Amino acid sequence: MKVLAIVKATKESEAGQICHPERISEMQSFNQELVNAGVFLAVEGLQPSSQGVRLRFSGRNRSVIDGPFAETKELAGGFWLLQVNSMQEAVEWLKRAPFEDNEVEIRQVVELPHRPSV
C-alpha cells in the first residue's frame, strides 16, 4: 500500500526559515534509512503558503485565493510518499522521524485501477 505522510507546517516553515544544518543532516539520514529499507518513493518540503494559492470550487464557479493562509495548524509543510505493507508499518517508520515539535498525518493513497498515462 502507498501512504502519504503529511508534515504539518510550523510558524518557522511559514516564515520561510530553513532548518538548522544538524536537523537537515538528521533528516537526510532518516530518508536514507527509508531508501535502504525499500519503502521510500518520494519526499519534498513545501514553500510557505504565502507563495501558494487555493482554488475554491462552488458549483461551476472557481475562485482563486492567494496565500498566506491563516490556520498554520491545517497547512502542509512537506510530505513523504512511502510504499509499505500496512498502516502500522508506516506509523513505526514515521515515529523515527527526527522531529521534536511537529505533527505528521499519515493517509493511505487510493490507487485507481486505471491511471492516466503521462
C-alpha positions in Angstrom: 0.0 0.0 0.0 1.1 3.6 -0.6 0.8 6.1 2.1 1.2 9.9 2.2 2.8 11.2 5.3 1.9 14.9 5.5 4.2 17.0 7.7 2.3 19.9 9.3 3.6 23.4 8.7 5.1 25.4 11.6 5.5 29.1 12.3 9.1 28.7 11.2 8.3 27.0 7.9 5.6 29.5 7.2 8.2 32.3 7.8 10.5 30.6 5.2 13.1 29.6 7.8 15.3 26.7 6.8 16.0 24.0 9.3 19.3 24.1 11.3 22.0 22.2 9.3 22.2 19.5 12.1 18.4 18.8 11.6 18.8 18.6 7.9 21.6 16.0 8.3 19.3 14.0 10.7 16.5 14.2 8.1 18.9 13.0 5.3 20.0 10.1 7.4 16.3 9.2 8.1 15.4 9.4 4.4 18.4 7.2 3.6 17.1 4.6 6.0 13.7 4.7 4.2 15.6 4.2 0.9 17.7 1.3 2.2 14.5 -0.4 3.5 12.8 -0.1 0.1 9.8 1.9 1.3 10.9 5.3 0.1 9.0 6.7 -3.0 9.4 10.5 -2.6 10.0 13.3 -0.1 9.6 17.0 -0.6 9.3 20.2 1.5 6.8 22.9 0.6 7.4 26.6 0.2 5.4 28.8 2.7 1.7 29.3 2.0 2.5 33.0 1.2 3.8 31.6 -2.2 0.7 29.4 -2.8 -2.8 29.8 -3.9 -6.0 27.9 -3.2 -8.8 27.1 -5.7 -12.3 27.1 -4.3 -14.9 25.2 -6.2 -18.6 26.1 -5.8 -20.8 24.6 -8.4 -19.4 25.8 -11.7 -17.7 28.9 -10.1 -14.0 28.9 -9.5 -12.2 31.4 -7.3 -8.5 31.8 -6.6 -7.4 32.7 -3.1 -3.8 33.9 -2.7 -1.8 32.9 0.3 -0.7 33.2 3.0 -3.3 31.2 4.8 -4.2 31.9 8.4 -4.6 28.5 10.0 -1.0 27.2 10.2 -2.1 24.0 12.0 -4.0 22.9 8.9 -1.2 23.6 6.4 1.1 21.0 4.9 4.8 21.8 5.2 6.1 18.8 3.3 5.5 15.1 2.7 6.8 11.6 2.2 5.3 9.1 -0.1 6.0 5.6 1.1 5.3 2.0 -0.1 4.6 -0.1 3.0 2.8 -3.3 3.9 0.4 -1.8 6.5 -0.6 1.4 8.2 1.2 0.1 11.3 4.5 -0.2 9.3 4.1 3.4 8.2 3.4 4.5 11.8 6.5 2.7 13.0 8.7 4.3 10.3 7.4 7.8 10.9 7.8 7.5 14.7 11.5 7.5 13.9 11.4 10.8 12.0 13.8 13.4 13.6 11.1 15.9 14.8 10.9 17.4 18.2 7.7 19.6 18.0 5.5 18.8 15.0 2.8 16.6 13.7 2.6 14.1 10.8 -0.6 12.9 9.3 -0.5 9.5 7.6 -3.1 8.7 4.9 -3.5 5.7 2.6 -3.4 6.6 -1.1 -6.4 5.5 -3.1 -4.9 3.6 -6.0 -7.2 3.8 -9.0 -7.4 0.8 -11.4 -6.9 3.0 -14.5 -4.3 5.7 -14.1 -3.9 8.2 -16.9 -0.6 8.0 -18.7 1.7 11.0 -18.6 
